[in-house]
Amino acid sequence: MPTVVIAPSNVATFPEGGGHFWVYLQYVLGLRQLGCEVYWLEAFRSKDRPEREAGALTTFRARMQQYGLGAKAIVYVTHSKTASPEAPTDFLDMTRAEAEAIFQRADLLLNFHYATSPGLLAQFRRTAMIDIDPGLLQFWINRRQLSVPPHDFYFTTGENVGKPGSAIPDCGLDWLHIRPAVCLEGWPYRFVPRSETFTTISSWDSSDWIVDGDETYENTKRVAFLEFAELPRLTPQPLELALSMRTERDAEERRDLEQRGWRIRHAREVAASPERYQSYIQQSRGEFSCAKRSCMKFQNAWVSDRTLCYLASGKPVVVQDTGPSSFLPNGEGMFRFGTPQQAAQALQTINADYERHCRAARDLAETWFDAKQVVEGILNHALNGVRAEVTV
């Protein structure tokens, strides 16, 4: 039974991110289905706000316990976004010696945290980087905006990373392509014919800007959705956005969207825990969502981990076309749009034969994104030397 340590990013410090927690839990559940012993390793960035940080850690520990990771959560404290070259020394809930003993007997580290200490990586026999930001990660590396320490293996969920003619460079690394993952048992099929609203859950504004020489652009969901602000006027289908909004400008834009026919909720109301996030998706009629500008620019054929949760639940999705794909469909279960008119037509087509598209959505999740098959491919290569493309 292999021992695998999974290293997520920014989960413990983001307790209201129920969907963010699910991104990594999918891999944990898939590994367990294969019989692996799984540990969760995380850097907790302290900003010297004791009360808030104590609350975040209490929530994190409760979730670890709930999902069978209570004794298998390894948390170390850091005070900077930049990784120290040295291994961490300040651990919570276990001693440094206990943590390092786990690292040394582990068969593999699956690392989603790009700014990991080289000293920490050196304690593992095998290390694998998992890229869930295809295009962006390679851009950051290529432009020297991010320094990723060496790993033994590099996996990417980006179908077009490093491919001939792609806008995404390989950065001199040997990328193996995998699908993003959803645990089918954790996300069962839920057919609710009376569900009314197409929804999504998203950030809104942030400080996410792309700087590439003389070119600078805002890389937020805010600008993505505003390009399609008129969509409710093209379709009778109710559309709801659950957004993280904070500022007065956000409030003004919320009022404007509502005047155009959007239903707006705060993401906290629907996704503050993993259970609420799942319930909201499973009660939705389907998903409508846009993609960040970087996805469009890099043409990375990206599909959101959140979208996979809709698909697995049997909810058809209408999502922005992020570039050519060898397997992503357009017209059954999943519709990929480029214009508001295409999105409106997709919603009409789904509603004309709703149950068929619900079943097609689940079939897509089972065929392409089964977490058990995704992690089995990763392990076959990292532990057994199977070199074939790690796709299902």
C-alpha positions in Angstrom: 0.0 0.0 0.0 1.8 3.2 -1.2 2.1 6.1 1.2 1.4 9.4 -0.6 1.7 12.9 0.9 -0.4 15.5 -0.9 0.6 19.1 -0.5 -2.3 21.5 -1.3 -2.0 25.3 -1.3 -3.8 27.9 0.9 -6.6 25.6 2.3 -6.1 26.1 6.0 -5.8 29.9 5.6 -9.0 30.0 3.5 -11.7 28.4 5.7 -14.6 29.9 3.8 -13.4 28.3 0.6 -15.5 25.1 0.5 -14.9 24.7 -3.2 -11.1 25.2 -2.8 -11.0 22.4 -0.3 -12.7 20.1 -2.7 -10.0 20.7 -5.4 -7.5 18.7 -3.3 -10.0 16.4 -1.6 -10.8 14.8 -5.0 -7.2 13.5 -5.2 -7.2 12.3 -1.6 -10.4 10.3 -2.2 -9.1 8.9 -5.5 -5.8 7.8 -3.8 -7.8 6.1 -1.0 -9.9 4.2 -3.5 -6.6 2.7 -4.8 -5.7 1.7 -1.2 -3.1 4.4 -0.6 -2.3 5.7 2.8 -2.7 9.5 2.4 -1.3 12.4 4.4 -2.2 16.1 3.9 0.8 18.5 4.1 0.2 22.2 4.2 2.1 25.5 4.8 0.1 27.8 7.1 1.1 31.4 6.5 0.9 33.4 9.7 0.3 37.1 9.5 0.4 37.7 13.2 -3.4 37.8 13.6 -3.8 35.3 16.4 -7.6 35.3 16.8 -8.4 35.0 13.1 -5.7 32.4 12.6 -6.8 30.3 15.5 -10.3 30.3 14.1 -9.0 29.2 10.7 -7.0 26.4 12.2 -10.0 25.2 14.2 -12.1 24.9 11.1 -9.3 23.2 9.2 -8.7 20.6 11.9 -12.5 19.9 12.1 -12.6 19.3 8.3 -9.5 17.1 8.5 -11.2 15.0 11.2 -14.5 14.9 9.2 -12.8 13.4 6.2 -10.6 10.9 8.0 -7.4 13.0 8.0 -7.4 14.0 11.6 -4.2 12.2 12.5 -2.8 12.6 9.0 -2.7 16.4 8.6 0.8 17.9 8.8 0.8 21.7 9.1 3.9 23.8 9.3 4.1 27.6 9.9 5.6 30.1 7.5 5.6 33.9 7.5 6.3 34.6 3.8 4.9 33.9 0.4 8.5 33.1 -0.7 9.7 29.7 0.1 12.8 29.4 2.3 15.5 27.2 0.9 15.6 25.4 4.2 13.2 22.8 5.4 10.5 24.0 7.8 11.0 23.6 11.5 7.8 24.9 13.1 5.1 22.3 13.0 1.6 22.3 14.6 0.0 19.2 16.2 3.1 17.0 15.8 6.8 17.3 16.3 9.3 18.0 13.5 10.8 14.5 14.0 7.3 12.9 13.6 6.6 14.9 10.4 10.0 14.1 8.9 9.6 10.4 9.7 6.5 10.4 7.5 8.3 12.3 4.7 11.1 9.8 4.7 8.9 6.7 4.5 6.5 8.2 2.0 6.6 6.8 -1.6 5.6 10.0 -3.2 4.9 13.7 -2.6 2.1 15.1 -4.9 2.8 18.8 -4.7 0.3 21.5 -5.7 2.1 24.2 -3.8 4.5 25.8 -6.3 6.5 27.8 -3.7 7.7 24.8 -1.7 11.0 24.8 0.2 13.8 22.8 -1.7 14.8 21.6 1.8 11.4 20.1 2.3 11.3 18.5 -1.1 14.7 16.9 -0.5 13.2 14.8 2.4 11.1 12.8 0.0 12.2 9.9 -2.2 10.0 11.0 -5.1 8.3 14.4 -5.8 5.7 15.3 -8.4 4.5 18.8 -9.2 0.8 18.9 -10.2 0.0 21.9 -12.4 -3.6 23.0 -12.0 -3.0 26.5 -13.5 -2.0 25.5 -17.1 -0.6 28.4 -19.1 -0.2 30.7 -16.1 2.3 28.4 -14.3 4.4 28.1 -17.5 4.1 31.8 -18.1 5.3 32.6 -14.6 8.2 30.2 -14.9 9.2 31.4 -18.4 9.1 35.1 -17.4 11.0 34.4 -14.2 8.1 35.6 -12.1 8.1 32.4 -10.2 10.9 30.0 -9.2 9.7 26.4 -8.9 12.2 24.1 -7.3 13.1 20.9 -9.1 10.8 17.9 -8.9 11.2 14.4 -10.1 8.0 14.5 -12.2 5.8 17.2 -13.7 2.1 16.7 -14.4 -0.2 19.2 -15.9 -4.0 19.4 -16.3 -3.4 21.6 -19.4 -4.1 19.7 -22.6 -2.0 22.0 -24.7 1.0 22.6 -22.5 4.2 22.3 -24.5 2.4 20.9 -27.6 3.6 22.0 -31.1 2.0 25.3 -32.1 0.8 25.9 -28.5 1.0 29.3 -26.9 2.2 27.6 -23.7 5.9 26.8 -23.5 7.2 23.7 -21.8 9.9 25.7 -20.0 12.4 22.9 -20.6 10.4 20.5 -18.4 9.0 17.1 -19.3 5.3 17.6 -18.7 2.9 14.7 -18.6 -0.7 15.4 -19.3 -3.5 14.4 -16.9 -7.1 15.2 -16.7 -8.4 17.3 -13.7 -10.1 15.0 -11.2 -13.5 14.5 -9.6 -14.4 11.7 -7.2 -17.5 10.0 -8.7 -18.5 8.4 -5.5 -18.1 11.7 -3.6 -20.2 13.4 -6.3 -23.1 11.1 -7.2 -25.7 11.8 -9.9 -28.5 14.0 -8.8 -31.4 14.5 -11.3 -33.7 17.3 -10.1 -36.0 18.1 -13.0 -37.7 21.0 -11.2 -34.4 22.8 -10.5 -34.7 26.2 -12.0 -31.4 28.1 -12.1 -28.1 27.8 -13.9 -25.4 28.9 -11.4 -21.8 29.2 -10.8 -19.5 30.1 -7.8 -16.6 32.4 -8.5 -14.3 35.1 -7.3 -15.0 38.5 -8.6 -12.3 41.2 -8.3 -8.7 40.6 -7.2 -5.2 41.9 -7.7 -4.6 39.3 -10.4 -2.9 41.1 -13.3 -0.7 39.7 -16.0 2.4 41.7 -16.7 4.2 40.6 -19.9 6.7 43.2 -21.0 4.7 46.2 -22.3 1.4 44.2 -22.1 -0.6 44.3 -18.9 -4.1 43.1 -18.4 -6.6 42.3 -15.6 -6.9 38.6 -15.2 -10.1 38.4 -13.2 -13.5 36.8 -13.4 -14.9 40.3 -13.1 -13.8 41.3 -16.6 -14.7 37.9 -18.0 -18.3 38.1 -16.8 -18.8 41.7 -17.7 -18.2 40.9 -21.3 -21.4 38.7 -21.1 -23.4 41.1 -18.9 -26.2 41.2 -21.5 -26.8 37.5 -21.6 -30.0 37.5 -19.4 -31.7 39.6 -22.0 -31.1 36.9 -24.6 -32.6 34.0 -22.7 -35.6 33.2 -20.4 -33.3 30.8 -18.4 -32.7 32.2 -14.9 -28.9 32.8 -14.3 -27.3 33.2 -10.8 -23.7 34.1 -9.9 -22.5 33.4 -6.4 -19.6 35.8 -6.1 -17.0 36.9 -3.6 -17.6 40.7 -3.5 -16.0 43.0 -1.0 -15.7 46.7 -2.2 -18.0 49.5 -3.0 -17.2 49.1 -6.6 -18.2 45.5 -6.3 -21.5 46.5 -4.8 -22.1 49.0 -7.7 -21.4 46.3 -10.3 -23.7 43.9 -8.4 -26.5 46.3 -8.7 -25.8 46.8 -12.4 -25.8 43.1 -13.1 -29.1 42.7 -11.2 -30.7 45.4 -13.3 -29.6 43.4 -16.4 -31.4 40.3 -15.1 -28.7 38.4 -13.2 -29.4 36.9 -9.8 -26.4 37.6 -7.5 -25.6 36.0 -4.2 -22.5 36.2 -2.1 -20.3 33.1 -2.4 -20.1 32.9 1.4 -23.8 32.0 1.5 -23.4 28.9 -0.7 -19.8 27.8 -0.4 -18.5 28.5 3.1 -18.1 24.8 3.7 -17.5 21.8 1.5 -21.0 20.5 2.3 -22.7 23.8 1.4 -20.7 24.0 -1.8 -21.8 20.5 -2.8 -25.4 21.1 -1.9 -25.6 24.3 -4.0 -24.2 22.6 -7.1 -26.4 19.6 -6.7 -29.5 21.8 -6.4 -28.7 23.8 -9.5 -30.1 23.1 -13.0 -26.7 23.4 -14.5 -23.7 25.7 -14.7 -23.0 28.8 -16.7 -19.5 30.3 -16.4 -16.9 32.4 -18.1 -13.1 32.0 -18.0 -10.3 34.3 -17.2 -8.5 36.2 -20.0 -5.3 34.2 -19.5 -7.2 31.0 -20.5 -8.4 32.7 -23.7 -4.9 34.1 -24.4 -3.1 30.9 -23.8 -5.8 28.7 -25.3 -5.1 26.1 -22.7 -8.4 24.0 -23.1 -8.9 24.6 -19.4 -11.9 23.1 -17.6 -12.6 24.1 -14.0 -12.5 21.7 -11.2 -15.9 23.2 -10.2 -17.3 22.4 -13.6 -16.4 18.8 -13.0 -18.5 18.8 -9.9 -21.5 20.0 -11.9 -20.8 17.3 -14.5 -20.5 14.5 -12.0 -23.7 15.6 -10.4 -25.5 15.3 -13.7 -25.7 19.0 -14.3 -25.2 20.2 -17.9 -22.6 23.0 -18.3 -22.4 26.0 -20.6 -18.8 27.3 -20.3 -16.6 29.6 -22.3 -14.5 28.0 -25.0 -10.8 28.0 -23.8 -9.2 26.5 -26.9 -9.1 23.4 -29.1 -9.4 20.1 -27.3 -9.0 16.5 -28.4 -11.8 15.3 -26.1 -13.9 18.1 -24.6 -17.3 17.9 -26.4 -19.5 20.8 -27.5 -23.2 20.0 -27.9 -24.1 17.2 -25.4 -23.8 17.7 -21.6 -21.1 20.3 -22.2 -21.5 23.4 -24.4 -18.5 25.7 -25.1 -19.5 29.2 -26.2 -17.7 32.1 -27.6 -20.5 34.7 -27.8 -23.6 35.6 -25.8 -25.8 34.3 -28.6 -24.0 30.9 -28.5 -24.5 30.7 -24.8 -28.2 31.6 -25.1 -28.6 28.9 -27.8 -26.9 26.3 -25.6 -29.2 27.0 -22.7 -32.2 26.6 -25.0 -30.9 23.3 -26.4 -30.3 21.9 -23.0 -33.8 22.8 -21.8 -35.4 21.2 -24.8 -34.1 17.8 -23.7 -33.0 18.3 -20.2 -32.7 14.7 -18.9 -30.6 13.6 -21.9 -28.1 16.4 -21.3 -28.0 15.6 -17.5 -27.1 12.0 -18.3 -24.6 13.1 -20.9 -23.0 15.4 -18.2 -22.5 12.4 -15.8 -21.1 10.3 -18.7 -18.5 12.9 -19.4 -17.3 12.9 -15.8 -17.2 9.1 -15.7 -15.4 8.8 -19.1 -12.7 11.5 -18.7 -12.4 12.8 -15.1 -12.7 9.9 -12.7 -10.3 10.7 -9.9 -9.5 7.1 -9.3 -8.3 6.7 -12.9 -6.4 10.0 -12.9 -4.4 9.2 -9.8 -3.8 5.7 -10.9 -2.1 7.1 -14.0 0.0 9.4 -11.9 1.1 6.6 -9.6 1.8 4.2 -12.5 4.3 6.7 -13.9 5.8 8.1 -10.7 6.2 4.7 -8.9 6.3 2.2 -11.8 8.0 4.1 -14.6 5.1 3.8 -17.1 5.9 6.6 -19.5 2.7 6.8 -21.6 0.6 9.9 -21.5 -1.2 9.7 -18.1 -4.7 10.2 -19.5 -7.8 8.1 -19.1 
